[in-house]
């Protein structure tokens, strides 16, 4: 619903991962409060967690309810006036159990669902505010994971993305004897007709058990996102990332050797404090030479409250922009090269919906190639065979193979 539409209650889930995200959160809150002076504003999320006092200057007290990340399960009851306290802000740093959110039942026709199994982070990377806004690593008990997964599937989802803040640490805080690898195997075995995809995995968590999952379970998708952040080991140390560029390279090479069709993505920050031309070149060459499929490129931005905000040798904005542009050009080249490998081949595509390109159907292959092709809308939610035919203006186009559909 547009913020300008008449309404009684607004629930605003804020972000604070960057200073810009915090600014945008403030602007949105201020605008909604100004345009809807009689509405109740329930503000939650990471900006609410670290800047609750500042919210008092943005929203009149009679309108404002602040709900911290450790109390999100109370957001609805707070919005309905069922909570005595207008500020539900339990200390996030001492939270030791994951916030049990209500089961999600309605998806508006979606075929893919994100299954949150973990929250919080213990890493304290020098550029990151997340440990201060989301607390320490906490895991969802296995029974709750399976219950939510079943609900997703009953509602028609054909792919589940297992996600969290640091999903590789799943289960380490529980007494169930489960970790991320055994959880993934449980999901693959319990729901063999549903695609299981992992949102991300640290370089140090790419091991024989993960490779075994990729090769032994056909419904565990050949797609890994392995955050890098910098391709220079010196910068990684300044970031407080607990691996080297060589560790990352070895992880990528191991996956590619065992599952050569796997998509491998990564995150990289450009222009971290102290990143000189040599360090930037080290990162570029590392990624150019590795069988990485795509890059998520971000310019480093100061996040107040983090260690890196106080570091010397910040990179000038113009230099940072040049490095970002160079990496994004590499990203486009990597994506195109990977997709070209599969032109002319038949791929299994989970149909999502009509896409924006000429109202074609859109879906993802098992190895995460986004494909557009002609077909009827009633195929949404079905895995169909598609022959990838061409790449036009950066978009992969395909042709539906008319034979019996795979349910």
C-alpha atoms as a printed R data frame, in Angstrom:
    type eleno elety resid chain resno      x       y       z
1   ATOM     1    CA   UNK     A     1  0.000   0.000   0.000
2   ATOM     2    CA   UNK     A     2  1.416   3.441  -0.888
3   ATOM     3    CA   UNK     A     3  2.424   5.533   2.099
4   ATOM     4    CA   UNK     A     4 -0.039   8.214   0.972
5   ATOM     5    CA   UNK     A     5 -3.071   5.901   1.191
6   ATOM     6    CA   UNK     A     6 -5.358   6.412   4.218
7   ATOM     7    CA   UNK     A     7 -4.629   3.820   6.875
8   ATOM     8    CA   UNK     A     8 -4.688   3.346  10.634
9   ATOM     9    CA   UNK     A     9 -1.465   1.425  11.197
10  ATOM    10    CA   UNK     A    10  1.886   1.361   9.421
11  ATOM    11    CA   UNK     A    11  4.492  -1.312  10.199
12  ATOM    12    CA   UNK     A    12  7.894  -0.085   9.002
13  ATOM    13    CA   UNK     A    13 10.736  -2.607   8.891
14  ATOM    14    CA   UNK     A    14 13.944  -0.568   8.787
15  ATOM    15    CA   UNK     A    15 17.515  -1.260   7.691
16  ATOM    16    CA   UNK     A    16 20.839   0.026   9.000
17  ATOM    17    CA   UNK     A    17 23.384  -1.992   7.048
18  ATOM    18    CA   UNK     A    18 24.786   1.238   5.594
19  ATOM    19    CA   UNK     A    19 24.558   4.895   6.585
20  ATOM    20    CA   UNK     A    20 22.458   5.472   3.470
21  ATOM    21    CA   UNK     A    21 20.020   2.747   4.516
22  ATOM    22    CA   UNK     A    22 19.611   4.444   7.889
23  ATOM    23    CA   UNK     A    23 19.014   7.784   6.181
24  ATOM    24    CA   UNK     A    24 16.392   6.277   3.881
25  ATOM    25    CA   UNK     A    25 14.700   4.660   6.888
26  ATOM    26    CA   UNK     A    26 14.542   8.021   8.657
27  ATOM    27    CA   UNK     A    27 13.138   9.760   5.594
28  ATOM    28    CA   UNK     A    28 10.429   7.140   5.144
29  ATOM    29    CA   UNK     A    29  9.409   7.262   8.812
30  ATOM    30    CA   UNK     A    30  9.309  11.069   8.814
31  ATOM    31    CA   UNK     A    31  7.216  11.207   5.620
32  ATOM    32    CA   UNK     A    32  4.688   8.624   6.780
33  ATOM    33    CA   UNK     A    33  4.301  10.334  10.171
34  ATOM    34    CA   UNK     A    34  3.834  13.709   8.503
35  ATOM    35    CA   UNK     A    35  1.330  12.493   5.898
36  ATOM    36    CA   UNK     A    36 -0.641  10.328   8.336
37  ATOM    37    CA   UNK     A    37 -0.858  12.275  11.609
38  ATOM    38    CA   UNK     A    38 -3.597  10.020  13.018
39  ATOM    39    CA   UNK     A    39 -1.943   6.719  12.145
40  ATOM    40    CA   UNK     A    40 -0.023   4.491  14.512
41  ATOM    41    CA   UNK     A    41  3.565   3.757  13.364
42  ATOM    42    CA   UNK     A    42  5.142   0.478  14.442
43  ATOM    43    CA   UNK     A    43  8.850   0.845  13.677
44  ATOM    44    CA   UNK     A    44 11.017  -2.262  13.825
45  ATOM    45    CA   UNK     A    45 14.194  -3.628  12.243
46  ATOM    46    CA   UNK     A    46 17.836  -2.678  12.552
47  ATOM    47    CA   UNK     A    47 17.552   1.117  12.500
48  ATOM    48    CA   UNK     A    48 14.936   0.932  15.238
49  ATOM    49    CA   UNK     A    49 17.334  -1.265  17.205
50  ATOM    50    CA   UNK     A    50 20.249   1.172  17.193
51  ATOM    51    CA   UNK     A    51 18.445   4.527  16.999
52  ATOM    52    CA   UNK     A    52 15.314   4.165  19.106
53  ATOM    53    CA   UNK     A    53 16.035   7.469  20.861
54  ATOM    54    CA   UNK     A    54 16.292   9.292  17.526
55  ATOM    55    CA   UNK     A    55 12.842   8.064  16.544
56  ATOM    56    CA   UNK     A    56 11.344  10.237  19.266
57  ATOM    57    CA   UNK     A    57 12.425  13.279  17.234
58  ATOM    58    CA   UNK     A    58 10.821  11.936  14.056
59  ATOM    59    CA   UNK     A    59  7.441  10.749  15.317
60  ATOM    60    CA   UNK     A    60  5.127  12.193  17.996
61  ATOM    61    CA   UNK     A    61  5.028   9.953  21.062
62  ATOM    62    CA   UNK     A    62  1.321   9.193  20.673
63  ATOM    63    CA   UNK     A    63  1.965   7.719  17.210
64  ATOM    64    CA   UNK     A    64  5.128   5.730  17.847
65  ATOM    65    CA   UNK     A    65  5.670   2.108  18.835
66  ATOM    66    CA   UNK     A    66  9.236   0.760  18.633
67  ATOM    67    CA   UNK     A    67  9.755  -2.996  18.350
68  ATOM    68    CA   UNK     A    68 13.301  -4.367  18.548
69  ATOM    69    CA   UNK     A    69 14.596  -7.307  16.543
70  ATOM    70    CA   UNK     A    70 14.345  -9.629  19.556
71  ATOM    71    CA   UNK     A    71 10.636  -8.798  19.910
72  ATOM    72    CA   UNK     A    72  9.443  -8.891  16.288
73  ATOM    73    CA   UNK     A    73  7.001 -11.651  17.145
74  ATOM    74    CA   UNK     A    74  5.094  -8.994  19.133
75  ATOM    75    CA   UNK     A    75  4.843  -6.501  16.264
76  ATOM    76    CA   UNK     A    76  1.240  -7.371  15.367
77  ATOM    77    CA   UNK     A    77 -0.031  -7.346  18.934
78  ATOM    78    CA   UNK     A    78  1.781  -4.044  19.504
79  ATOM    79    CA   UNK     A    79  0.195  -2.572  16.385
80  ATOM    80    CA   UNK     A    80 -3.238  -3.619  17.674
81  ATOM    81    CA   UNK     A    81 -2.614  -1.987  21.041
82  ATOM    82    CA   UNK     A    82 -2.411  -5.272  22.929
83  ATOM    83    CA   UNK     A    83  0.992  -4.593  24.521
84  ATOM    84    CA   UNK     A    84  1.291  -2.380  27.587
85  ATOM    85    CA   UNK     A    85  4.726  -1.067  26.674
86  ATOM    86    CA   UNK     A    86  5.067   1.246  23.670
87  ATOM    87    CA   UNK     A    87  8.756   0.409  23.383
88  ATOM    88    CA   UNK     A    88  9.533  -3.292  23.060
89  ATOM    89    CA   UNK     A    89 13.317  -3.265  23.028
90  ATOM    90    CA   UNK     A    90 14.802  -6.236  24.850
91  ATOM    91    CA   UNK     A    91 18.610  -6.123  24.910
92  ATOM    92    CA   UNK     A    92 19.654  -7.658  21.608
93  ATOM    93    CA   UNK     A    93 23.202  -8.388  22.769
94  ATOM    94    CA   UNK     A    94 21.955 -10.780  25.459
95  ATOM    95    CA   UNK     A    95 19.365 -12.587  23.323
96  ATOM    96    CA   UNK     A    96 20.170 -16.296  23.270
97  ATOM    97    CA   UNK     A    97 17.090 -17.669  21.539
98  ATOM    98    CA   UNK     A    98 15.899 -16.840  18.045
99  ATOM    99    CA   UNK     A    99 12.741 -14.781  17.802
100 ATOM   100    CA   UNK     A   100  9.942 -17.208  16.898
101 ATOM   101    CA   UNK     A   101  7.977 -15.427  14.191
102 ATOM   102    CA   UNK     A   102  4.408 -16.519  13.394
103 ATOM   103    CA   UNK     A   103  4.134 -19.146  10.660
104 ATOM   104    CA   UNK     A   104  3.811 -17.615   7.218
105 ATOM   105    CA   UNK     A   105  0.839 -19.029   5.296
106 ATOM   106    CA   UNK     A   106  0.054 -16.671   2.426
107 ATOM   107    CA   UNK     A   107  2.381 -16.006  -0.494
108 ATOM   108    CA   UNK     A   108  0.407 -14.266  -3.271
109 ATOM   109    CA   UNK     A   109  1.265 -16.873  -5.891
110 ATOM   110    CA   UNK     A   110  4.991 -17.122  -5.157
111 ATOM   111    CA   UNK     A   111  6.780 -20.320  -6.093
112 ATOM   112    CA   UNK     A   112  9.977 -19.709  -4.081
113 ATOM   113    CA   UNK     A   113 10.150 -19.105  -0.332
114 ATOM   114    CA   UNK     A   114 12.879 -17.943   2.037
115 ATOM   115    CA   UNK     A   115 13.168 -20.156   5.102
116 ATOM   116    CA   UNK     A   116 14.892 -18.308   7.951
117 ATOM   117    CA   UNK     A   117 16.756 -20.842  10.072
118 ATOM   118    CA   UNK     A   118 19.231 -18.562  11.856
119 ATOM   119    CA   UNK     A   119 19.674 -14.979  13.029
120 ATOM   120    CA   UNK     A   120 22.530 -12.905  14.410
121 ATOM   121    CA   UNK     A   121 26.289 -13.032  13.867
122 ATOM   122    CA   UNK     A   122 29.376 -13.575  16.025
123 ATOM   123    CA   UNK     A   123 31.956 -12.446  13.469
124 ATOM   124    CA   UNK     A   124 32.187  -8.694  14.174
125 ATOM   125    CA   UNK     A   125 33.668  -7.782  10.809
126 ATOM   126    CA   UNK     A   126 35.151  -4.323  11.154
127 ATOM   127    CA   UNK     A   127 32.799  -2.737   8.584
128 ATOM   128    CA   UNK     A   128 29.553  -4.374   9.741
129 ATOM   129    CA   UNK     A   129 26.868  -3.159  12.154
130 ATOM   130    CA   UNK     A   130 24.883  -6.426  12.064
131 ATOM   131    CA   UNK     A   131 26.182  -7.983  15.327
132 ATOM   132    CA   UNK     A   132 25.036  -4.835  17.135
133 ATOM   133    CA   UNK     A   133 21.573  -4.814  15.543
134 ATOM   134    CA   UNK     A   134 20.831  -8.547  15.306
135 ATOM   135    CA   UNK     A   135 22.747  -9.946  18.276
136 ATOM   136    CA   UNK     A   136 24.662 -13.194  18.546
137 ATOM   137    CA   UNK     A   137 24.067 -16.231  16.347
138 ATOM   138    CA   UNK     A   138 20.825 -18.031  17.248
139 ATOM   139    CA   UNK     A   139 19.213 -20.988  15.486
140 ATOM   140    CA   UNK     A   140 15.653 -22.124  14.866
141 ATOM   141    CA   UNK     A   141 15.001 -25.591  16.356
142 ATOM   142    CA   UNK     A   142 14.711 -28.349  13.769
143 ATOM   143    CA   UNK     A   143 11.032 -29.015  14.471
144 ATOM   144    CA   UNK     A   144 10.187 -25.373  13.735
145 ATOM   145    CA   UNK     A   145 12.282 -25.424  10.559
146 ATOM   146    CA   UNK     A   146 10.414 -28.460   9.265
147 ATOM   147    CA   UNK     A   147  7.016 -27.071  10.253
148 ATOM   148    CA   UNK     A   148  7.561 -23.854   8.301
149 ATOM   149    CA   UNK     A   149  8.966 -25.764   5.337
150 ATOM   150    CA   UNK     A   150  5.847 -27.964   5.222
151 ATOM   151    CA   UNK     A   151  3.611 -24.895   5.295
152 ATOM   152    CA   UNK     A   152  5.534 -23.370   2.386
153 ATOM   153    CA   UNK     A   153  5.143 -26.549   0.375
154 ATOM   154    CA   UNK     A   154  1.455 -26.939   1.202
155 ATOM   155    CA   UNK     A   155  0.955 -23.416  -0.096
156 ATOM   156    CA   UNK     A   156  2.504 -24.305  -3.447
157 ATOM   157    CA   UNK     A   157  6.183 -23.353  -3.092
158 ATOM   158    CA   UNK     A   158  8.468 -25.513  -5.223
159 ATOM   159    CA   UNK     A   159 11.770 -24.032  -4.073
160 ATOM   160    CA   UNK     A   160 12.992 -23.190  -0.575
161 ATOM   161    CA   UNK     A   161 15.957 -20.898  -0.017
162 ATOM   162    CA   UNK     A   162 17.570 -21.670   3.341
163 ATOM   163    CA   UNK     A   163 18.671 -18.350   4.750
164 ATOM   164    CA   UNK     A   164 19.832 -16.374   7.768
165 ATOM   165    CA   UNK     A   165 22.443 -13.813   8.748
166 ATOM   166    CA   UNK     A   166 25.220 -16.410   9.012
167 ATOM   167    CA   UNK     A   167 23.554 -19.690   8.069
168 ATOM   168    CA   UNK     A   168 26.762 -21.712   8.257
169 ATOM   169    CA   UNK     A   169 26.637 -21.366  12.052
170 ATOM   170    CA   UNK     A   170 23.245 -23.040  12.225
171 ATOM   171    CA   UNK     A   171 22.774 -25.367  15.177
172 ATOM   172    CA   UNK     A   172 25.978 -24.527  17.044
173 ATOM   173    CA   UNK     A   173 23.927 -22.872  19.808
174 ATOM   174    CA   UNK     A   174 21.424 -25.745  20.083
175 ATOM   175    CA   UNK     A   175 21.682 -29.131  21.771
176 ATOM   176    CA   UNK     A   176 20.041 -31.078  18.937
177 ATOM   177    CA   UNK     A   177 23.273 -32.236  17.326
178 ATOM   178    CA   UNK     A   178 22.373 -30.601  14.004
179 ATOM   179    CA   UNK     A   179 24.549 -28.325  11.921
180 ATOM   180    CA   UNK     A   180 23.983 -26.673   8.554
181 ATOM   181    CA   UNK     A   181 25.072 -29.755   6.619
182 ATOM   182    CA   UNK     A   182 22.851 -32.223   8.470
183 ATOM   183    CA   UNK     A   183 19.950 -29.760   8.313
184 ATOM   184    CA   UNK     A   184 20.285 -29.446   4.542
185 ATOM   185    CA   UNK     A   185 20.395 -33.220   4.216
186 ATOM   186    CA   UNK     A   186 17.275 -33.524   6.370
187 ATOM   187    CA   UNK     A   187 15.425 -31.032   4.171
188 ATOM   188    CA   UNK     A   188 16.561 -32.726   0.959
189 ATOM   189    CA   UNK     A   189 15.401 -36.138   2.201
190 ATOM   190    CA   UNK     A   190 12.155 -34.906   3.744
191 ATOM   191    CA   UNK     A   191 11.069 -32.960   0.641
192 ATOM   192    CA   UNK     A   192 12.608 -34.739  -2.371
193 ATOM   193    CA   UNK     A   193 10.316 -33.040  -4.925
194 ATOM   194    CA   UNK     A   194 11.186 -29.528  -3.716
195 ATOM   195    CA   UNK     A   195 14.267 -27.586  -4.719
196 ATOM   196    CA   UNK     A   196 16.516 -26.688  -1.789
197 ATOM   197    CA   UNK     A   197 18.887 -23.756  -2.275
198 ATOM   198    CA   UNK     A   198 21.399 -22.342   0.226
199 ATOM   199    CA   UNK     A   199 21.538 -18.555   0.459
200 ATOM   200    CA   UNK     A   200 25.242 -18.247   1.338
201 ATOM   201    CA   UNK     A   201 28.183 -20.078   2.834
202 ATOM   202    CA   UNK     A   202 31.522 -18.783   4.125
203 ATOM   203    CA   UNK     A   203 34.718 -19.873   2.309
204 ATOM   204    CA   UNK     A   204 35.823 -21.808   5.400
205 ATOM   205    CA   UNK     A   205 32.528 -23.738   5.395
206 ATOM   206    CA   UNK     A   206 32.998 -25.190   1.907
207 ATOM   207    CA   UNK     A   207 34.063 -28.719   2.808
208 ATOM   208    CA   UNK     A   208 33.618 -32.374   1.851
209 ATOM   209    CA   UNK     A   209 30.206 -32.536   3.526
210 ATOM   210    CA   UNK     A   210 28.875 -29.674   1.443
211 ATOM   211    CA   UNK     A   211 30.292 -31.151  -1.745
212 ATOM   212    CA   UNK     A   212 28.669 -34.485  -0.849
213 ATOM   213    CA   UNK     A   213 25.303 -32.738  -0.578
214 ATOM   214    CA   UNK     A   214 25.767 -31.219  -4.021
215 ATOM   215    CA   UNK     A   215 26.572 -34.558  -5.619
216 ATOM   216    CA   UNK     A   216 24.224 -36.883  -3.733
217 ATOM   217    CA   UNK     A   217 20.937 -34.953  -3.657
218 ATOM   218    CA   UNK     A   218 19.399 -33.960  -6.985
219 ATOM   219    CA   UNK     A   219 17.103 -31.460  -5.276
220 ATOM   220    CA   UNK     A   220 19.999 -29.563  -3.645
221 ATOM   221    CA   UNK     A   221 20.598 -26.891  -6.252
222 ATOM   222    CA   UNK     A   222 24.082 -26.474  -7.792
223 ATOM   223    CA   UNK     A   223 24.421 -22.861  -6.726
224 ATOM   224    CA   UNK     A   224 26.544 -21.430  -3.910
225 ATOM   225    CA   UNK     A   225 27.004 -17.828  -2.863
226 ATOM   226    CA   UNK     A   226 30.400 -17.504  -1.153
227 ATOM   227    CA   UNK     A   227 31.068 -14.008   0.265
228 ATOM   228    CA   UNK     A   228 34.568 -12.691  -0.455
229 ATOM   229    CA   UNK     A   229 34.461  -8.960   0.446
230 ATOM   230    CA   UNK     A   230 38.069  -8.389  -0.698
231 ATOM   231    CA   UNK     A   231 40.450 -10.314  -2.911
232 ATOM   232    CA   UNK     A   232 43.469  -9.035  -1.008
233 ATOM   233    CA   UNK     A   233 44.522 -10.916   2.123
234 ATOM   234    CA   UNK     A   234 45.813  -7.773   3.836
235 ATOM   235    CA   UNK     A   235 42.474  -6.025   3.413
236 ATOM   236    CA   UNK     A   236 40.639  -9.164   4.555
237 ATOM   237    CA   UNK     A   237 42.661  -9.017   7.773
238 ATOM   238    CA   UNK     A   238 41.702  -5.357   8.286
239 ATOM   239    CA   UNK     A   239 38.087  -6.370   7.700
240 ATOM   240    CA   UNK     A   240 38.427  -9.019  10.437
241 ATOM   241    CA   UNK     A   241 37.432 -11.706   7.942
242 ATOM   242    CA   UNK     A   242 38.857 -15.003   9.151
243 ATOM   243    CA   UNK     A   243 40.258 -16.362   5.897
244 ATOM   244    CA   UNK     A   244 42.664 -15.350   3.142
245 ATOM   245    CA   UNK     A   245 42.218 -14.751  -0.569
246 ATOM   246    CA   UNK     A   246 43.855 -18.134  -1.086
247 ATOM   247    CA   UNK     A   247 41.223 -19.793   1.135
248 ATOM   248    CA   UNK     A   248 38.467 -18.308  -0.994
249 ATOM   249    CA   UNK     A   249 40.163 -19.363  -4.231
250 ATOM   250    CA   UNK     A   250 40.571 -22.926  -2.955
251 ATOM   251    CA   UNK     A   251 36.879 -23.084  -1.996
252 ATOM   252    CA   UNK     A   252 35.778 -21.938  -5.450
253 ATOM   253    CA   UNK     A   253 38.118 -24.356  -7.216
254 ATOM   254    CA   UNK     A   254 36.903 -27.281  -5.070
255 ATOM   255    CA   UNK     A   255 33.268 -26.617  -5.943
256 ATOM   256    CA   UNK     A   256 34.023 -26.143  -9.628
257 ATOM   257    CA   UNK     A   257 36.070 -29.344  -9.797
258 ATOM   258    CA   UNK     A   258 33.325 -31.469  -8.245
259 ATOM   259    CA   UNK     A   259 30.263 -29.703  -9.711
260 ATOM   260    CA   UNK     A   260 31.438 -27.872 -12.855
261 ATOM   261    CA   UNK     A   261 27.897 -26.702 -13.714
262 ATOM   262    CA   UNK     A   262 27.435 -24.979 -10.354
263 ATOM   263    CA   UNK     A   263 26.823 -21.257 -10.219
264 ATOM   264    CA   UNK     A   264 29.221 -19.590  -7.789
265 ATOM   265    CA   UNK     A   265 28.527 -16.031  -6.706
266 ATOM   266    CA   UNK     A   266 30.276 -13.723  -4.273
267 ATOM   267    CA   UNK     A   267 30.083 -10.327  -2.574
268 ATOM   268    CA   UNK     A   268 32.897  -7.829  -2.845
269 ATOM   269    CA   UNK     A   269 33.396  -4.404  -1.262
270 ATOM   270    CA   UNK     A   270 35.337  -1.850  -3.284
271 ATOM   271    CA   UNK     A   271 37.298   0.943  -1.662
272 ATOM   272    CA   UNK     A   272 37.685  -0.321   1.893
273 ATOM   273    CA   UNK     A   273 39.964   1.928   3.997
274 ATOM   274    CA   UNK     A   274 43.587   1.189   3.168
275 ATOM   275    CA   UNK     A   275 42.799  -0.459  -0.177
276 ATOM   276    CA   UNK     A   276 45.516   0.885  -2.470
277 ATOM   277    CA   UNK     A   277 45.837   0.240  -6.205
278 ATOM   278    CA   UNK     A   278 47.792  -2.968  -5.619
279 ATOM   279    CA   UNK     A   279 45.171  -4.405  -3.265
280 ATOM   280    CA   UNK     A   280 42.388  -3.468  -5.691
281 ATOM   281    CA   UNK     A   281 44.280  -5.126  -8.564
282 ATOM   282    CA   UNK     A   282 44.848  -8.237  -6.455
283 ATOM   283    CA   UNK     A   283 41.116  -8.576  -5.964
284 ATOM   284    CA   UNK     A   284 40.267  -7.953  -9.588
285 ATOM   285    CA   UNK     A   285 42.811 -10.479 -10.878
286 ATOM   286    CA   UNK     A   286 41.706 -13.095  -8.360
287 ATOM   287    CA   UNK     A   287 38.083 -12.889  -9.495
288 ATOM   288    CA   UNK     A   288 38.942 -12.616 -13.178
289 ATOM   289    CA   UNK     A   289 40.936 -15.853 -13.019
290 ATOM   290    CA   UNK     A   290 38.483 -17.896 -10.934
291 ATOM   291    CA   UNK     A   291 35.375 -19.733 -12.249
292 ATOM   292    CA   UNK     A   292 33.079 -17.313 -10.430
293 ATOM   293    CA   UNK     A   293 29.675 -16.849 -12.072
294 ATOM   294    CA   UNK     A   294 28.580 -13.455 -10.789
295 ATOM   295    CA   UNK     A   295 29.594 -10.679  -8.389
296 ATOM   296    CA   UNK     A   296 27.564  -8.546  -6.037
297 ATOM   297    CA   UNK     A   297 29.642  -5.359  -5.980
298 ATOM   298    CA   UNK     A   298 29.230  -2.703  -3.290
299 ATOM   299    CA   UNK     A   299 31.188   0.482  -2.662
300 ATOM   300    CA   UNK     A   300 32.424   0.664   0.913
301 ATOM   301    CA   UNK     A   301 30.488   3.254   2.897
302 ATOM   302    CA   UNK     A   302 31.149   4.398   6.437
303 ATOM   303    CA   UNK     A   303 28.841   2.760   8.939
304 ATOM   304    CA   UNK     A   304 28.985   4.758  12.210
305 ATOM   305    CA   UNK     A   305 29.478   2.502  15.190
306 ATOM   306    CA   UNK     A   306 31.839   0.091  13.438
307 ATOM   307    CA   UNK     A   307 35.598  -0.196  13.865
308 ATOM   308    CA   UNK     A   308 36.283   0.613  10.204
309 ATOM   309    CA   UNK     A   309 34.586   4.001  10.526
310 ATOM   310    CA   UNK     A   310 37.602   5.111  12.565
311 ATOM   311    CA   UNK     A   311 40.227   3.645  10.243
312 ATOM   312    CA   UNK     A   312 42.637   6.007   8.456
313 ATOM   313    CA   UNK     A   313 43.302   6.008   4.713
314 ATOM   314    CA   UNK     A   314 39.746   6.190   3.428
315 ATOM   315    CA   UNK     A   315 39.580   5.841  -0.348
316 ATOM   316    CA   UNK     A   316 38.473   8.949  -2.302
317 ATOM   317    CA   UNK     A   317 34.967   8.688  -3.736
318 ATOM   318    CA   UNK     A   318 36.111   9.052  -7.347
319 ATOM   319    CA   UNK     A   319 38.627   6.214  -6.988
320 ATOM   320    CA   UNK     A   320 36.015   4.052  -5.313
321 ATOM   321    CA   UNK     A   321 33.573   4.673  -8.166
322 ATOM   322    CA   UNK     A   322 36.195   3.625 -10.738
323 ATOM   323    CA   UNK     A   323 36.844   0.376  -8.887
324 ATOM   324    CA   UNK     A   324 33.141  -0.355  -8.560
325 ATOM   325    CA   UNK     A   325 32.605   0.234 -12.281
326 ATOM   326    CA   UNK     A   326 35.521  -2.043 -13.169
327 ATOM   327    CA   UNK     A   327 34.190  -4.850 -10.976
328 ATOM   328    CA   UNK     A   328 30.650  -4.461 -12.282
329 ATOM   329    CA   UNK     A   329 31.932  -4.763 -15.835
330 ATOM   330    CA   UNK     A   330 33.665  -7.970 -14.761
331 ATOM   331    CA   UNK     A   331 30.413  -9.159 -13.210
332 ATOM   332    CA   UNK     A   332 28.551  -8.650 -16.474
333 ATOM   333    CA   UNK     A   333 31.244 -10.476 -18.431
334 ATOM   334    CA   UNK     A   334 31.158 -13.378 -15.954
335 ATOM   335    CA   UNK     A   335 27.369 -13.677 -16.087
336 ATOM   336    CA   UNK     A   336 27.344 -13.616 -19.884
337 ATOM   337    CA   UNK     A   337 30.133 -16.186 -20.200
338 ATOM   338    CA   UNK     A   338 28.393 -18.552 -17.788
339 ATOM   339    CA   UNK     A   339 25.048 -18.292 -19.569
340 ATOM   340    CA   UNK     A   340 26.683 -18.784 -22.977
341 ATOM   341    CA   UNK     A   341 27.970 -22.172 -21.821
342 ATOM   342    CA   UNK     A   342 24.376 -23.391 -21.716
343 ATOM   343    CA   UNK     A   343 22.994 -21.955 -24.943
344 ATOM   344    CA   UNK     A   344 21.447 -24.771 -26.936
345 ATOM   345    CA   UNK     A   345 21.053 -26.997 -23.878
346 ATOM   346    CA   UNK     A   346 17.868 -28.154 -22.189
347 ATOM   347    CA   UNK     A   347 17.484 -26.909 -18.624
348 ATOM   348    CA   UNK     A   348 14.862 -27.515 -15.948
349 ATOM   349    CA   UNK     A   349 13.263 -24.157 -15.128
350 ATOM   350    CA   UNK     A   350 10.918 -23.387 -12.250
351 ATOM   351    CA   UNK     A   351  8.360 -21.017 -13.744
352 ATOM   352    CA   UNK     A   352  7.653 -18.019 -11.535
353 ATOM   353    CA   UNK     A   353  5.458 -15.566 -13.399
354 ATOM   354    CA   UNK     A   354  5.148 -13.323 -16.384
355 ATOM   355    CA   UNK     A   355  8.296 -11.254 -16.590
356 ATOM   356    CA   UNK     A   356  8.651  -7.585 -17.599
357 ATOM   357    CA   UNK     A   357 10.264  -8.466 -20.928
358 ATOM   358    CA   UNK     A   358  7.491  -8.677 -23.535
359 ATOM   359    CA   UNK     A   359  5.295 -10.440 -20.930
360 ATOM   360    CA   UNK     A   360  7.309 -13.609 -21.186
361 ATOM   361    CA   UNK     A   361  7.376 -16.261 -18.496
362 ATOM   362    CA   UNK     A   362 10.352 -16.030 -16.173
363 ATOM   363    CA   UNK     A   363 12.109 -18.639 -14.099
364 ATOM   364    CA   UNK     A   364 15.438 -19.954 -12.839
365 ATOM   365    CA   UNK     A   365 17.424 -22.964 -13.936
366 ATOM   366    CA   UNK     A   366 18.843 -25.241 -11.278
367 ATOM   367    CA   UNK     A   367 22.144 -23.362 -11.511
368 ATOM   368    CA   UNK     A   368 20.467 -19.985 -11.143
369 ATOM   369    CA   UNK     A   369 20.315 -18.688 -14.700
370 ATOM   370    CA   UNK     A   370 17.328 -16.380 -15.070
371 ATOM   371    CA   UNK     A   371 15.478 -17.305 -18.270
372 ATOM   372    CA   UNK     A   372 12.589 -15.641 -20.140
373 ATOM   373    CA   UNK     A   373 10.451 -17.648 -22.571
374 ATOM   374    CA   UNK     A   374  7.010 -17.801 -24.144
375 ATOM   375    CA   UNK     A   375  4.295 -19.814 -22.442
376 ATOM   376    CA   UNK     A   376  0.938 -19.640 -20.721
377 ATOM   377    CA   UNK     A   377  0.584 -18.215 -17.224
378 ATOM   378    CA   UNK     A   378 -0.892 -21.462 -15.892
379 ATOM   379    CA   UNK     A   379  2.590 -22.979 -15.933
380 ATOM   380    CA   UNK     A   380  3.625 -20.862 -12.942
381 ATOM   381    CA   UNK     A   381  4.816 -23.070 -10.120
382 ATOM   382    CA   UNK     A   382  5.776 -25.916 -12.444
383 ATOM   383    CA   UNK     A   383  9.245 -27.122 -13.415
384 ATOM   384    CA   UNK     A   384  9.406 -27.255 -17.208
385 ATOM   385    CA   UNK     A   385 12.119 -28.096 -19.759
386 ATOM   386    CA   UNK     A   386 13.449 -25.039 -21.578
387 ATOM   387    CA   UNK     A   387 16.122 -24.854 -24.260
388 ATOM   388    CA   UNK     A   388 18.285 -21.761 -23.786
389 ATOM   389    CA   UNK     A   389 18.507 -20.080 -27.178
390 ATOM   390    CA   UNK     A   390 20.156 -16.662 -27.038
391 ATOM   391    CA   UNK     A   391 21.238 -13.718 -24.940
392 ATOM   392    CA   UNK     A   392 19.661 -10.445 -25.992
393 ATOM   393    CA   UNK     A   393 20.467  -7.166 -24.229
394 ATOM   394    CA   UNK     A   394 21.779  -9.113 -21.259
395 ATOM   395    CA   UNK     A   395 18.628 -11.252 -20.953
396 ATOM   396    CA   UNK     A   396 18.749 -15.018 -21.467
397 ATOM   397    CA   UNK     A   397 15.923 -16.176 -23.734
398 ATOM   398    CA   UNK     A   398 14.697 -19.724 -24.120
399 ATOM   399    CA   UNK     A   399 12.121 -21.915 -25.825
400 ATOM   400    CA   UNK     A   400  9.696 -24.103 -23.924
401 ATOM   401    CA   UNK     A   401 10.096 -27.738 -24.920
402 ATOM   402    CA   UNK     A   402  6.595 -29.039 -25.477
403 ATOM   403    CA   UNK     A   403  6.448 -32.388 -23.768
404 ATOM   404    CA   UNK     A   404  4.926 -33.730 -20.614
405 ATOM   405    CA   UNK     A   405  5.571 -31.248 -17.812
406 ATOM   406    CA   UNK     A   406  7.395 -32.296 -14.688
407 ATOM   407    CA   UNK     A   407  5.150 -31.756 -11.721
